[in-house]
Amino acid sequence: MKVIVTKDYNDLSKKACEYIESQVNRKPDSVLGLATGGTPLGTYRELIEGYRSRSVNYHQAYSLNLDEYVGLDKSHPQSYHFFMSNHLFDSINIDPDHTFIPNGKTNDLVHECERYERLIEEIGPPDLQLLGIGQNGHIGFNEPGTPFGRETHLIDLAESTRKANARFFPSIDDVPKQAITMGIKSILKSKKIVLLASGEEKAEAIKCLLEDEPNEGFPASALKDHDDVTLIVDEQAYKDA
């Protein structure tokens, strides 16, 4: 695992942007694995700026998102469909038909998980997968205890994850209790993985990631079994490593 320590969140976002832009410039029809949440927001702002000022072209690119809440319509302000449109897709020239996110509103969740995994194989796997890391080590919505061999699946969200995401909802009671997520095995199919971590609240997770052996109690530790992982971490998140 390659580790890049940046001064702060802004520098982290710029560095992550450089990786993604380099991938797309090198291979215009790249498949990008994308994440949601607070951590990649700066990266997406930088990508939009790069599209506008550096003429980075996403017209041939594809995207596969990690996950989606169960029960939220695509138009719901907290759905990841809405998040990606609002924070990235609507501001670059990616073809909407090239963007893929699990359907959390489906009547057949099991079938949707199977369909999405087939999609990963048919369109991808991602040339570059962008990831964040939860305080409990989750990647995507793969909570502690998720088998490393799982592909796209339905997950019951840990209370700690729901509390962490409650800031985006009127109250924790409004946070969905389930999600569809790429499994750890799905994520590890990616050719290159870029993991982002920012802020003091992620310091313990980064310490565990770098020091502990792979174990299913800490999902991000599975990344140690991948051949091409770059951790981009700011000084606050790296302080205990």
C-alpha positions, 0 to 999 in steps of 0.5 A, a space after each residue: 500500500 502506497 501512502 501519501 500524507 497531505 497537509 490538509 483536506 484541500 491538498 488531499 482533494 487535489 491529490 485525489 483529483 490528480 489520480 482520477 484525471 490522470 486515469 481519464 486522460 490516459 484512458 478516456 473510456 475509463 471505468 471509475 468506481 465512485 464513492 459518496 459521503 463527506 470525504 470525496 466532496 472536495 475531490 468532486 469539486 476539484 474534478 469539476 474545476 478540472 473539467 472547466 479549466 483543464 478541459 478534462 473530458 469525461 464523455 467516454 468514461 463510465 462510473 460505477 457507484 459503491 452503494 445506495 440506501 434501501 427505500 430512497 427514491 432516486 429524487 430523494 435529496 439524501 439518495 446517492 443518485 441525487 448526491 452524485 448528480 448534484 455534486 458531480 455528474 450534472 457539472 461534467 460532461 459524463 454521459 448519463 447512460 454511462 453512470 450506474 448506481 444500485 436501485 435501492 427502491 426496487 421490489 426485489 433487492 436480491 435480484 438487484 444485488 445480482 444484477 449490479 454484480 453482473 454489471 460490474 463484470 460487464 462494464 468494469 471492473 473499475 480501472 480506478 476505485 475511489 474509497 472512503 473509510 468509516 470510523 469502524 473500518 467500513 468501506 462502501 457499506 461493508 460493516 465489520 464482520 462482512 466476509 471478504 468473499 461477499 459480492 454486491 449484497 444487502 447490508 444492515 447498517 451498523 448503528 455507528 454508521 447511521 449515527 455518522 450519516 444522521 447529519 445529512 437527515 432531519 434525525 437519525 430516525 430518518 436514516 435508512 437501516 439498510 443499503 445495497 453495497 458492492 461487496 469487499 470481493 467486488 471492490 477488490 476486483 478494481 485494477 487500482 484503488 485510491 483510499 481517502 481519509 481526512 480528519 482526526 476522527 479517522 486517525 484510529 481507523 488509519 492506525 488500525 489499517 496500517 498496523 493490523 493484519 487483514 481481518 473481517 472485523 475491520 473491513 478496510 484491512 482487506 485492501 492489504 490483499 490488493 496489488 495497487 492501493 494508494 492511501 491519501 491521508 491528511 496529517 490529522 488522520 495520520 497523526 497516530 500512524 
